[in-house]
């Protein structure tokens, strides 16, 4: 952060009025359950996005991205202008969402720095939204609760960009805890508890290098399928509201009431909610092997039922079953490309990652990037 602040001062000639850091996240279990008001086990990572700004007169907002050197701008006097095709769309979207909630905002000069991989499934967009939100509220003397700040970030995706995503990404970035996973309930919109990552095990992130763009993917179609399934189930079981309320047995009773595709989408979500709760029970018993097995089951459901995997992601998970040291692996995040997460014995993690990457390159010709992840704290303001 100190280096980032110095870069800001060198570029703009002044210190920022506010600066914040927000981490990327990993979805451990609970794929596409957040917008179904279900449960998710997730964590924040050490890889983070930094955002700083200083208010200026007028309505023009300038942003420099120190990663690429790109300089971007937008005008708050033109709120209805189409979103830009660069990172400024997330910042402008967050400004607009905060202004809708009462924040008074002038133009500003801002900067971004980040170590969160782009378009990989670690939610670089939510990290930017949350970091920008924290800094904007500080600079313009405005406040929201952490949960409402997450909702503002979700609004950027849902309203400004048209992606009907849930709250998982922003929630994990805000509420993450060092060395712990968080169990979130997206009906009550709260963190129910933290769950320690087993000692002696690490999370290895392996990037398929197939970038995903959820706005251009079938993400919204998957959500529509889930909503259709929920409507059918509500007609049969009036006490149910979303797929979170449905058991496997109830879903099977309604199999002939929905198309095969919609049934499989629902089967994935019902299964994921069940796996999240089961994972906490297994971790409490110290059953790390059972916990890892749920990762493999989750990925198989993504592949067969939800169809949000890719051949590259599938191959990385298949490799996890043959390279020693791994207890479980799955795609993480929205899918349609991006990353896999692997639960690996810490002592074996470096060799494991290298072997999987080498085998992946031999098969695909693609050099996969990997990170042995540390589980980090959630977003924070920088005091200076």
N, C-alpha and C positions, 0 to 999 in steps of 0.2 A: 504493500500500500504506500509506503514512503516513497519508493521509486516512482510509482504512479502519480502521486501528488507532485513530485518534482517535475515529471514530464508535463503535467498540466500547467504548472507555473511557467515552465520554459516556453510552452506553446502560446499561452494566453497572456503572460506577463503579470498575472495575479494568482493568488491562492484561491482555490474553490471555496464557495460558501458552505458546501456540504459534500460529503463523499461517503459511499457505502459499498459493502461487499455482499454478494449473494452467491451461494454455491449452486452447482449443478446437482442433479439427483439421480439415483438409481431406483427403479421399481424392482423390488425383490420378489414379491408375489402380489397378484391382484391386477391382472392385465385387463384394461378397459372396464374395470368395476367402478371407478369413481363417478362417472356420469350415470351409473345405475344405482347410485346411493349406497354402494357396497363398502367393503373393507379393503384396505391396501396396506401391505407391509413395504416400507420404503426407507431410504436413507439419503441424507445429504452427503456430498463428497468434498474432498479438499479442493478440487478444481473449482475455481470461482470466477465471477465477473465483477469488475470494479467499475463504478460510475461516479463521476464528480461533475459539479456544475457551479457556475456563478451567474446570478441574474444580471440581465442587461436591459436597457430601455428598449421599448418597441415590442414587436410580436415575433420577430425572427429568432429561431432557435438553431444554433450551429453545433454540430457534433463531429469530433474527430475520433476515429477508431485507431488507436495506436498499434493494433496488430497489423493492419494493412496500410495504414497511412491515409485511408479514405476519409474525405471530408464531406459531410452531408449537411443538409439544412431543410427546415420546413417552417411554415408560417402559421402561427396560431390564429391569424386573421383569416385563414382559409381552412377551417376545420373539416369541410366536406370534400377537400381535395382527395383524390384516390391515394391509397397507401403507396409509398415508395417501394421500389424493388430492392431495398437494402435495409440494414439494421435500424435505420431511423424510424421505420414503421412501428416497431415495438415501443420506442420511446414516445413518439407522438401519440400512439394509442394509449399509453399509460397516462400521459398528460391529460388527454381528453377524458379518460375514465375518472381521474381524480378531480378534474374540474366539474364533471357531472355530480360529484359527491360534495362539492362546495369549495374546492381549493381555488384560490385566486392566483393566477400565474402570468408572469410577463415572459418576454423572450429570455433566452439564456445561452451561454456558451458552455459546452459539455464535452466530456471525453469518456472513452470506453477502453478498458483493457480486460483481457479474459484468457483463462487457461482451460475453459470448458470447450471440448471439441464441438464444432459446428455440424448440424444436421446428422448427428450420430445417435441420438436417443438418450442423451444425458440432460436434455432440456436446457440448451443454451438460451433459448428464447425466454423461458420463465426466469432464468437467472438474471437476464438483462432487465426484464420487466420489474422484478423485485428490487434489484439494486437501484434502478432508476426511481422506482416508487419511494423507497426509503430516503434517497437523497433529495428528491423533489419535495417531499413533505417537510423535511428538515429545512431546506432553503426557503420555502414559502410558508413556513409556520402553520402547518396543517397536520392533522393526525387522524389516523384510522386504527381500529383494532387490527391485530395481525390477521385474523380471519377475513376481515373486510378488505385488507390490503391484498390478500390472496384472491378475493373475488374480483377486485379491480383488475388484477393481472389476467384472470380468466376472461373478463370482459373484453380485454384487448384481443384475445384469440376468438371469442365467440361473436362479438359484435363488430369489431373493427376489421378483423381479418376473415371472418366467416368460417372458422374452424370450430366445430361444436365439441370442444374438449371439456374435460372435467377439471377439478381443482387439484389433482394430485401434484402436478409439477410445481405450482406456486406454493402449495402447502408444505411440500417436502423442503423446498428451498428456504422457507421461513422458519419452520419448526424443527429442522434437523438437529440432532444431538451428537456430540462427539462419541465415537465408538459404540453407537447404538442405532438400531433400527427403530422406526416409529410405526405404531399401529394406529391407523386413522380410520375413522368412521365418517363417511361422506353423506350420511343422512343428518346426523347431528352436527356435522362439520367440526370435528374436534379430534385431537390426538388422545386416544384412549390410554395409551401407555407406551413406554419404551421397552425394547427387547434387546438385550446385549448380543452383539456378534460373538459367537463362540470363540474362546481363546484358542489360538493355534491355527485359526483359519482366516483366510483372506478372500476378498472378492477381486477376481481378475476380470477386467473389462477388455473384451477383444472386439475391435471394430471391423465389421465386414467391408468397410470402405465403400459400401453402396449407400450413398446419401439418401435419406428419406425427406420428402417434403409433404408433411401431413395435409397441408391445405390442398395440394394437388392429388393426394392419394384417395383411397376409398374410405377414409376415416369416417366421414359424415354418413356414408352409406351403412357402415357397420352400426353406427348409433341409431339410424332409422330402423334397422332390422331389430335391434334390441328393444326399441320403443314399441314396435309392432308386436313382438313377442309378449311384452309386458301388458299391453292392452288386451291381448287374448287371455292371458293368465288372470287378469283382473275380472274378466267376465265369468270365469270359472270359480275363482277364489276371491270373492269381493274384499276380503281383508288385506289382500296383497296390494302393493302400490307400484313396486318396481321388481326387477328380477332378483334383487337382493332378498326379497321376502319368500322366494320360491325354493322348494327343496327339489332334489333330483326326482323323487317319487312323484311329486306334483307335476313336474315338467313332463315326465313320461306319460302321465295320464292325459296330457293335452297334445301329444305328438301328432295325432291325426287332425288337429285343428289348425296346424300351421304348415307352411312349406318346409321341405327338408332343410333349405338354407337357413331360414329363420330359426328353426329348431336347433340347428347346430350352433348358431350364434348364441342363443340362449343357454345352451348346454355349456358353452365355454364360460360364460359369465357366472352361472350358478356354480360351476366347478371351481372357478377361481375364488369366489367368496368362501367356499368351503375349505379350499387349500390354505387360504390366509389364516383362518381360525385354527385349523389343524397345525399349521406351522408354529404358532405360538405355543400350543400344547406340547409339541415335540421338543421345542427348544427348552421349555421349562423342565422337561424330563432329561435333558442333555442328549437327546437322540439326534445327533447331527447328521447321521446317515439317512434317517427318515426325512429330515428337513431337506436334504439335498435331493432325495428321490422326488419330492414334490416339485422341484425345479424342472426335472425332466418331464414329469407329467404335465406341467403347465405348458412347456414348449410343444409337446405333442398335441395338446388341445389347440394351441395357437395355429399349428400347422394344419390340422385336420378340420377343426370345428370353426375357428374364426378366420382362417385363411389370411392372416396378416404376417405370415413369415415369408421368406424368400429361399431359393436354393442355397444361397451363400450362408444365411443364418442357420439353415438346417444342417449344412455340412460342418459348421463350427460346433454345433451341439453334438453331432455324431462323433466328431473327433474327441470331445470331452469324455465320451464313454470308453475310449480306447487308450487314452494317454493317462498314465498313473498320476494319482494325487488329487483327482477331481471327484467330488461327491454329487455335483449337480450342475446343470447349465440350462439356460433358456434365453430367448430374446428378451429384451427389456425395453419398455416404452411402447409407443404406438405401433411399432413394427413397420412392415413394408420397407425394410432396410435398417441400417444403423448397427446397433451393438448387440452382443451377447454378454451375459454375466455368468461367471463360473465360480462356484464355491470350491476353494482349493486349500489344501494344507499349506500353511504359510511357508514352511521350510521347502516345499516343492514348487512354490509359485513361480519363481523366475525361470526354472528349467521347463516347467509346464507351459508357460506362455510362449517361450521360444519354440518349443516343439510343435505346438498347435499352429503358430504362425508359419512355421516352415512347411508343415503339411498342407496348410491352406494355400500357400503360394504355389506349391507343387501342383495342386489340383486346379486352381483357378487362375494362376498367374498374377494374383493380386497380393501385394505386400500389406498384410493386416497390421494395424497399429494396436498396441495393447498397453494397458495401465494396470499396475497392481494398486488397487484403490485403498486409500485411507478414508474412513468414515468421519466426516467433519461436522462442525457446528453450522447452524442456520445463519440467516442474514444478520448483518449488524451495521450500524453507523460507525464511522470513524471520527473520533474526537481529536481535534488539533487546534 
